[in-house]
Amino acid sequence: MPQRGSTIDFGELSYRMTPTEVQPQTRILVQTAANACEDKKGEDTRILELDPIDSGLSDFFLITSATNNRQTVAIADEVEYRLKKEFGVYPNSVEGRRQGEWILLDYVDFVVHVFLAERRAFYDIERLRKSARPLTPAEFDAELKAALATKTRAARTRASAKAKPANSKTTVSSRPKKAAKSLPAGKSAIQVTTPRKTAARRATTKKS
């Protein structure tokens, strides 16, 4: 698997998957983190789906706001706890927890930013990432469910296509084969398979 889960190297060339090709596992983790933010009363939670040109960053930025330092720490702790408990996933690095004004949880394929409201307005990450597509957690969840449903249908179709030839092959092979007829001694195959013609020849011979 590629290092970031979404970048593939071919020697001197590299290919980064488009946002719609990002692995569903990453999207599930992002949605779980967004739910954790909202459960801890994070405000104006947004998910930025980054443009592929930002290949040195991540696939997603998850941004939420808090009203005080204690709440920023509580939100960051909840995100970290839930991802660790449910998926065994740990952040690659954590920054800003001590000050509590801007806590950053780097999960490589996505980054969680927990801001004090005034700090978020000052740095304005959403404006800096104009090429990113902003989504609410509800919109992101709807897209995730649709993508998983499409993937499930495709998997079932492939499984059904593979099963049909196997069943038809079994049906053909299960038909009993007719036993070959043994020929009487001194009889040729033509004599045995054409009894009517043989009888007609005998009748003609007797008349003559």
KOLZA-268810 format. One line per 5 residues: number of its first residue (from 0); their letters; for each residue z negated, x negated, y of N, C-alpha, C. Coordinates in Angstrom, 1 decimal. Layout:
<atoms>
NUM) a) Z,X,Y,Z,X,Y,Z,X,Y ~ ...
</atoms>
This chain:
<atoms>
0) mpqrg) 0.0,-0.8,-1.2,0.0,0.0,0.0,0.0,-0.9,1.2 ~ 0.8,-0.5,2.3,0.8,-1.3,3.5,-0.6,-1.4,4.1 ~ -0.8,-2.4,4.9,-2.1,-2.7,5.5,-2.7,-1.5,6.3 ~ -1.9,-0.9,7.1,-2.3,0.2,7.9,-2.0,1.5,7.3 ~ -1.4,1.6,6.1,-1.2,2.8,5.5,0.1,3.5,6.1
5) stidf) 0.7,2.9,7.1,1.8,3.6,7.7,2.9,2.6,8.2 ~ 2.7,1.3,7.9,3.7,0.3,8.3,4.2,-0.5,7.0 ~ 5.5,-0.5,6.9,6.0,-1.2,5.7,6.8,-2.4,6.2 ~ 6.6,-3.6,5.6,7.3,-4.8,6.0,8.4,-5.1,5.0 ~ 9.6,-5.5,5.5,10.7,-5.9,4.7,11.1,-7.3,5.2
10) gelsy) 10.4,-8.3,4.9,10.7,-9.6,5.4,10.5,-9.7,6.9 ~ 11.6,-10.0,7.6,11.5,-10.1,9.0,11.6,-8.7,9.7 ~ 11.9,-7.6,8.9,12.0,-6.3,9.5,10.8,-5.5,9.1 ~ 10.4,-4.6,10.0,9.3,-3.7,9.7,9.7,-2.3,10.0 ~ 9.1,-1.3,9.2,9.4,0.1,9.4,8.1,0.8,9.5
15) rmtpt) 7.9,1.6,10.6,6.7,2.4,10.8,7.1,3.9,10.6 ~ 6.4,4.6,9.7,6.6,5.9,9.5,6.5,6.8,10.7 ~ 7.3,7.8,10.9,7.2,8.7,12.0,5.9,9.6,11.8 ~ 5.4,10.3,12.8,4.2,11.0,12.7,4.2,12.0,11.5 ~ 5.4,12.7,11.2,5.5,13.6,10.2,5.4,13.0,8.8
20) evqpq) 5.6,11.7,8.7,5.6,11.0,7.4,4.2,10.4,7.1 ~ 3.3,10.4,8.1,2.0,9.8,7.9,1.3,10.5,6.7 ~ 0.7,9.7,5.9,0.1,10.2,4.7,-0.9,11.3,4.9 ~ -0.9,12.3,4.1,-1.8,13.4,4.3,-3.3,13.0,4.2 ~ -3.6,11.9,3.5,-5.0,11.5,3.4,-5.5,11.1,4.8
25) trilv) -4.7,10.5,5.6,-5.1,10.1,7.0,-5.4,11.4,7.8 ~ -4.5,12.3,7.7,-4.6,13.6,8.5,-5.9,14.3,8.1 ~ -6.2,14.3,6.8,-7.5,15.0,6.3,-8.7,14.3,6.9 ~ -8.7,12.9,7.0,-9.8,12.2,7.6,-9.9,12.5,9.1 ~ -8.8,12.6,9.8,-8.8,12.9,11.2,-9.4,14.3,11.4
30) qtaan) -9.0,15.3,10.6,-9.4,16.6,10.8,-10.9,16.7,10.5 ~ -11.4,16.0,9.5,-12.8,16.0,9.2,-13.6,15.4,10.3 ~ -13.1,14.3,11.0,-13.8,13.7,12.1,-13.8,14.7,13.3 ~ -12.7,15.4,13.5,-12.7,16.4,14.6,-13.7,17.5,14.4 ~ -13.8,18.0,13.1,-14.8,19.0,12.8,-16.2,18.5,13.1
35) acedk) -16.5,17.3,12.8,-17.8,16.7,13.1,-18.1,16.7,14.6 ~ -17.1,16.4,15.4,-17.2,16.4,16.8,-17.6,17.7,17.3 ~ -16.9,18.7,16.8,-17.1,20.1,17.3,-18.4,20.6,16.8 ~ -18.9,20.2,15.6,-20.2,20.7,15.1,-21.3,20.1,16.0 ~ -21.1,19.0,16.6,-22.1,18.4,17.5,-21.8,18.7,18.9
40) kgedt) -21.1,19.8,19.2,-20.8,20.3,20.5,-20.0,19.3,21.4 ~ -19.1,18.5,20.8,-18.2,17.7,21.6,-17.3,18.7,22.4 ~ -17.0,18.3,23.6,-16.2,19.1,24.5,-14.8,18.6,24.7 ~ -13.9,19.6,24.8,-12.5,19.3,25.0,-11.9,18.2,24.0 ~ -12.2,18.5,22.8,-11.8,17.6,21.7,-10.2,17.7,21.6
45) rilel) -9.6,16.5,21.6,-8.1,16.4,21.4,-7.8,15.4,20.4 ~ -6.6,15.6,19.7,-6.1,14.6,18.8,-4.7,14.2,19.4 ~ -4.6,12.9,19.7,-3.3,12.4,20.1,-2.5,11.8,19.0 ~ -1.4,12.4,18.7,-0.5,11.9,17.6,0.4,10.8,18.3 ~ 0.1,9.6,18.1,0.8,8.5,18.8,2.2,8.3,18.4
50) dpids) 3.0,7.9,19.4,4.4,7.6,19.2,4.6,6.4,18.3 ~ 5.6,6.3,17.4,5.8,5.2,16.5,5.9,3.8,17.3 ~ 6.3,3.8,18.6,6.4,2.6,19.3,5.0,1.9,19.5 ~ 4.0,2.7,19.3,2.6,2.1,19.4,2.2,1.6,18.1 ~ 3.0,0.8,17.4,2.8,0.4,16.1,1.6,-0.5,15.9
55) glsdf) 1.2,-1.2,17.1,0.1,-2.1,17.0,-1.2,-1.4,17.2 ~ -1.2,-0.1,17.4,-2.5,0.7,17.6,-2.8,1.4,16.3 ~ -2.6,2.7,16.3,-3.0,3.6,15.2,-2.0,4.7,15.1 ~ -2.2,5.6,14.2,-1.4,6.8,14.1,-2.0,7.9,15.0 ~ -3.3,7.9,15.1,-3.9,9.0,15.9,-5.1,8.4,16.7
60) flits) -5.3,9.1,17.9,-6.5,8.9,18.7,-7.2,10.3,18.6 ~ -8.5,10.3,18.3,-9.3,11.5,18.4,-10.3,11.3,19.6 ~ -10.2,12.2,20.5,-11.0,12.0,21.8,-11.9,13.2,22.0 ~ -13.1,13.0,22.3,-14.0,14.1,22.6,-15.0,13.6,23.7 ~ -15.7,14.6,24.4,-16.6,14.3,25.5,-18.0,14.8,25.2
65) atnnr) -19.0,14.1,25.8,-20.4,14.5,25.7,-21.0,14.6,27.1 ~ -22.1,15.3,27.2,-22.7,15.4,28.5,-23.8,14.4,28.8 ~ -24.2,13.6,27.8,-25.2,12.6,28.0,-25.1,11.5,26.9 ~ -25.8,10.4,27.1,-25.7,9.3,26.1,-26.2,9.6,24.8 ~ -27.3,10.4,24.7,-27.8,10.8,23.4,-26.8,11.6,22.6
70) qtvai) -26.1,12.5,23.3,-25.1,13.3,22.6,-23.9,12.4,22.1 ~ -23.5,11.4,22.9,-22.4,10.6,22.4,-22.8,9.9,21.1 ~ -24.0,9.4,21.1,-24.5,8.7,19.9,-24.6,9.7,18.7 ~ -25.0,10.9,19.0,-25.2,11.9,17.9,-23.8,12.3,17.3 ~ -22.8,12.4,18.2,-21.4,12.7,17.7,-20.9,11.6,16.9
75) adeve) -21.0,10.3,17.4,-20.5,9.2,16.7,-21.2,9.0,15.3 ~ -22.5,9.3,15.3,-23.2,9.2,14.0,-22.8,10.2,13.0 ~ -22.5,11.4,13.5,-22.0,12.5,12.6,-20.7,12.2,12.0 ~ -19.8,11.7,12.9,-18.4,11.4,12.4,-18.5,10.3,11.3 ~ -19.3,9.2,11.6,-19.4,8.1,10.6,-20.1,8.6,9.3
80) yrlkk) -21.1,9.4,9.5,-21.8,9.9,8.3,-21.0,10.8,7.4 ~ -20.2,11.7,8.0,-19.4,12.7,7.3,-18.3,12.0,6.5 ~ -17.6,11.1,7.2,-16.5,10.4,6.5,-17.0,9.5,5.4 ~ -18.2,8.9,5.6,-18.8,8.1,4.5,-19.2,8.9,3.4 ~ -19.8,10.1,3.6,-20.4,10.9,2.6,-19.3,11.6,1.8
85) efgvy) -18.3,12.2,2.5,-17.2,13.0,1.8,-16.1,12.1,1.2 ~ -15.8,11.0,1.8,-14.6,10.2,1.4,-14.9,8.7,1.1 ~ -16.2,8.3,1.3,-16.5,6.9,1.1,-15.8,6.0,2.1 ~ -15.4,6.4,3.3,-14.7,5.7,4.2,-15.6,5.2,5.3 ~ -15.5,3.9,5.7,-16.3,3.3,6.7,-15.4,2.8,7.9
90) pnsve) -15.9,2.8,9.1,-15.1,2.3,10.2,-14.9,0.8,10.1 ~ -13.7,0.3,10.5,-13.5,-1.1,10.5,-14.3,-1.8,11.6 ~ -14.6,-1.1,12.7,-15.5,-1.7,13.7,-16.0,-0.5,14.5 ~ -17.2,-0.7,15.2,-17.8,0.2,16.1,-18.2,-0.5,17.3 ~ -17.8,0.1,18.5,-18.1,-0.5,19.8,-18.7,0.5,20.7
95) grrqg) -19.6,0.0,21.6,-20.2,0.8,22.6,-21.4,1.7,22.3 ~ -21.9,1.6,21.0,-23.0,2.5,20.6,-24.2,2.2,21.4 ~ -24.5,1.0,21.8,-25.7,0.7,22.5,-25.7,1.3,23.9 ~ -24.7,1.2,24.6,-24.6,1.8,26.0,-24.4,3.4,25.9 ~ -23.7,3.8,24.9,-23.5,5.2,24.7,-22.6,5.9,25.8
100) ewill) -21.8,5.1,26.6,-20.9,5.7,27.5,-19.5,6.0,27.0 ~ -19.1,5.1,26.1,-17.8,5.2,25.4,-18.0,4.5,24.1 ~ -18.1,5.3,23.0,-18.3,4.8,21.7,-16.9,4.9,21.0 ~ -16.5,3.8,20.4,-15.2,3.7,19.7,-15.4,3.4,18.2 ~ -14.9,4.3,17.4,-15.0,4.1,15.9,-13.5,3.8,15.4
105) dyvdf) -13.3,2.6,15.0,-11.9,2.2,14.6,-11.8,2.3,13.1 ~ -11.0,3.3,12.6,-10.7,3.5,11.2,-9.3,3.0,10.9 ~ -8.8,2.1,11.7,-7.5,1.5,11.5,-6.3,2.5,11.7 ~ -6.1,3.4,10.8,-5.1,4.4,10.9,-5.3,5.4,12.0 ~ -6.6,5.6,12.4,-7.0,6.4,13.5,-8.2,5.9,14.2
110) vvhvf) -8.4,6.2,15.5,-9.5,5.7,16.2,-10.2,6.9,16.9 ~ -11.5,6.9,16.8,-12.3,8.0,17.4,-12.9,7.5,18.7 ~ -12.7,8.2,19.8,-13.3,7.9,21.1,-14.3,8.9,21.5 ~ -15.5,8.6,21.7,-16.5,9.5,22.1,-17.0,9.1,23.5 ~ -16.6,9.9,24.6,-16.9,9.5,26.0,-18.0,10.4,26.6
115) laerr) -18.7,9.8,27.5,-19.3,10.6,28.6,-18.2,11.3,29.4 ~ -18.4,12.5,29.8,-17.3,13.2,30.5,-16.8,12.4,31.7 ~ -17.6,11.8,32.5,-17.1,11.1,33.7,-16.4,9.8,33.3 ~ -16.8,9.2,32.2,-16.1,8.0,31.7,-14.7,8.4,31.2 ~ -14.6,9.5,30.5,-13.3,9.9,30.0,-12.4,10.2,31.1
120) afydi) -12.9,10.8,32.2,-12.0,11.1,33.4,-11.6,9.8,34.0 ~ -12.4,8.8,34.0,-12.1,7.6,34.7,-11.0,6.8,33.9 ~ -11.2,6.7,32.6,-10.2,5.9,31.8,-9.0,6.7,31.5 ~ -9.1,8.0,31.4,-8.0,8.9,31.2,-6.9,8.4,30.2 ~ -7.4,8.3,28.9,-6.5,7.8,27.9,-5.3,8.7,27.6
125) erlrk) -5.5,10.0,27.8,-4.4,11.0,27.6,-3.3,10.7,28.5 ~ -3.6,10.3,29.8,-2.5,10.0,30.7,-1.8,8.7,30.4 ~ -2.6,7.8,29.9,-2.0,6.4,29.6,-1.1,6.5,28.4 ~ -1.4,7.5,27.5,-0.5,7.6,26.3,0.4,8.9,26.5 ~ 1.3,8.8,27.5,2.1,9.9,27.8,3.1,10.2,26.7
130) sarpl) 3.5,9.3,25.9,4.4,9.5,24.8,3.7,10.2,23.6 ~ 2.4,10.2,23.6,1.6,10.8,22.5,1.7,12.4,22.5 ~ 1.6,13.0,21.4,1.6,14.5,21.3,0.2,15.0,21.2 ~ -0.3,15.7,22.2,-1.7,16.2,22.1,-1.8,17.4,21.3 ~ -2.9,17.5,20.5,-3.1,18.7,19.7,-4.6,19.1,19.7
135) tpaef) -4.9,20.3,19.7,-6.3,20.8,19.5,-6.6,20.7,18.0 ~ -7.9,20.6,17.7,-8.2,20.6,16.2,-7.6,21.8,15.5 ~ -7.6,22.9,16.1,-7.0,24.1,15.4,-5.5,23.9,15.1 ~ -4.8,23.4,16.1,-3.4,23.2,15.9,-3.1,22.1,14.9 ~ -3.9,21.1,14.9,-3.8,20.0,14.0,-4.1,20.5,12.5
140) daelk) -5.1,21.3,12.4,-5.5,21.9,11.1,-4.3,22.8,10.6 ~ -3.7,23.6,11.4,-2.6,24.4,11.0,-1.4,23.6,10.5 ~ -1.1,22.5,11.2,0.0,21.7,10.7,-0.4,21.0,9.4 ~ -1.6,20.6,9.3,-2.0,19.9,8.0,-1.9,20.9,6.9 ~ -2.4,22.1,7.0,-2.3,23.1,5.9,-0.8,23.4,5.6
145) aalat) 0.0,23.5,6.6,1.5,23.7,6.3,2.1,22.6,5.6 ~ 1.7,21.3,5.9,2.3,20.1,5.3,1.8,20.1,3.8 ~ 0.6,20.3,3.6,0.0,20.3,2.2,0.7,21.4,1.4 ~ 0.9,22.6,1.9,1.5,23.7,1.2,2.9,23.3,0.8 ~ 3.7,22.7,1.8,5.1,22.3,1.5,5.1,21.2,0.4
150) ktraa) 4.1,20.3,0.4,4.1,19.2,-0.6,3.8,19.8,-2.0 ~ 2.9,20.8,-2.0,2.5,21.5,-3.3,3.7,22.2,-3.9 ~ 4.4,22.9,-3.0,5.6,23.7,-3.5,6.7,22.7,-4.1 ~ 6.9,21.6,-3.4,7.8,20.6,-3.8,7.4,20.0,-5.2 ~ 6.1,19.7,-5.3,5.6,19.2,-6.6,5.8,20.2,-7.7
155) rtras) 5.6,21.4,-7.5,5.8,22.5,-8.5,7.2,22.6,-8.9 ~ 8.1,22.5,-7.9,9.5,22.6,-8.2,10.0,21.5,-9.1 ~ 9.5,20.3,-8.7,9.9,19.1,-9.6,9.4,19.3,-11.0 ~ 8.2,19.7,-11.1,7.6,19.9,-12.4,8.3,20.9,-13.2 ~ 8.7,22.0,-12.6,9.5,23.1,-13.2,10.9,22.6,-13.7
160) akakp) 11.5,21.8,-12.8,12.8,21.2,-13.2,12.8,20.3,-14.4 ~ 11.7,19.6,-14.5,11.5,18.6,-15.6,11.2,19.4,-16.9 ~ 10.5,20.5,-16.8,10.1,21.3,-18.0,11.3,22.0,-18.6 ~ 12.2,22.5,-17.8,13.3,23.3,-18.4,14.2,22.6,-19.4 ~ 14.7,21.4,-19.1,15.5,20.7,-20.1,14.7,20.4,-21.4
165) anskt) 13.4,20.1,-21.3,12.6,19.8,-22.5,12.5,21.0,-23.4 ~ 12.3,22.2,-22.8,12.2,23.5,-23.5,13.5,23.8,-24.2 ~ 14.6,23.7,-23.5,15.9,24.1,-24.1,16.2,23.1,-25.2 ~ 15.9,21.9,-25.1,16.1,20.9,-26.1,15.3,21.2,-27.4 ~ 14.1,21.6,-27.2,13.2,22.0,-28.3,13.8,23.2,-29.1
170) tvssr) 14.3,24.2,-28.3,14.8,25.4,-28.9,16.0,25.1,-29.8 ~ 16.9,24.2,-29.3,18.1,23.9,-30.1,17.7,23.1,-31.3 ~ 16.8,22.2,-31.2,16.5,21.3,-32.4,15.7,22.1,-33.4 ~ 15.1,23.2,-33.0,14.2,24.0,-33.9,15.0,24.9,-34.8 ~ 16.3,25.1,-34.5,17.2,26.0,-35.3,17.4,25.4,-36.7
175) pkkaa) 17.2,26.1,-37.8,17.4,25.5,-39.1,18.9,25.3,-39.4 ~ 19.2,24.2,-40.0,20.6,23.8,-40.3,21.0,24.5,-41.6 ~ 22.2,24.9,-41.7,22.7,25.5,-42.9,22.9,24.5,-44.0 ~ 22.5,24.8,-45.2,22.7,23.8,-46.3,24.1,23.7,-46.7 ~ 24.6,22.5,-46.9,26.0,22.3,-47.3,26.2,22.8,-48.7
180) kslpa) 27.3,23.5,-48.9,27.7,24.1,-50.2,28.1,23.0,-51.2 ~ 27.6,23.0,-52.4,28.1,22.0,-53.4,29.3,22.5,-54.1 ~ 30.2,21.6,-54.4,31.5,22.0,-55.0,31.3,22.0,-56.5 ~ 31.9,23.0,-57.2,31.9,23.0,-58.7,32.7,21.8,-59.2 ~ 32.4,21.4,-60.4,33.1,20.2,-60.9,34.6,20.5,-61.1
185) gksai) 35.5,19.6,-60.7,36.9,19.7,-60.8,37.6,20.6,-59.8 ~ 36.8,21.1,-58.8,37.4,21.9,-57.8,37.5,21.2,-56.5 ~ 38.6,21.4,-55.7,38.7,20.7,-54.4,38.1,21.6,-53.4 ~ 38.0,21.1,-52.2,37.4,21.8,-51.1,38.3,23.0,-50.7 ~ 39.6,22.9,-50.8,40.6,24.0,-50.5,40.4,25.1,-51.5
190) qvttp) 40.2,24.8,-52.7,40.1,25.8,-53.8,38.8,26.6,-53.6 ~ 37.8,26.0,-53.1,36.5,26.7,-53.0,36.5,27.5,-51.7 ~ 37.1,27.0,-50.6,37.0,27.7,-49.4,38.1,28.7,-49.2 ~ 39.1,28.8,-50.1,40.2,29.8,-50.0,40.4,30.6,-51.3 ~ 39.4,31.3,-51.7,39.4,32.0,-53.0,40.5,33.1,-53.1
195) rktaa) 40.8,33.8,-51.9,41.9,34.8,-51.9,43.3,34.2,-52.2 ~ 43.6,33.1,-51.6,44.9,32.5,-51.8,45.0,32.0,-53.2 ~ 44.0,31.5,-53.8,44.0,31.0,-55.2,44.2,32.1,-56.2 ~ 43.6,33.3,-55.9,43.8,34.4,-56.8,45.2,34.9,-56.7 ~ 45.8,34.9,-55.5,47.2,35.4,-55.3,48.2,34.5,-56.1
200) rratt) 47.9,33.2,-56.1,48.8,32.2,-56.8,48.7,32.5,-58.3 ~ 47.6,32.8,-58.8,47.4,33.0,-60.3,48.2,34.3,-60.7 ~ 48.1,35.3,-59.8,48.8,36.6,-60.1,50.3,36.4,-60.1 ~ 50.8,35.6,-59.2,52.3,35.3,-59.2,52.7,34.5,-60.4 ~ 51.9,33.6,-60.8,52.2,32.8,-62.0,52.3,33.6,-63.3
205) kks) 51.4,34.6,-63.5,51.4,35.4,-64.6,52.6,36.3,-64.7 ~ 53.0,36.8,-63.5,54.2,37.7,-63.5,55.5,37.0,-63.9 ~ 55.5,35.7,-63.4,56.7,34.9,-63.8,56.7,34.5,-65.2
</atoms>
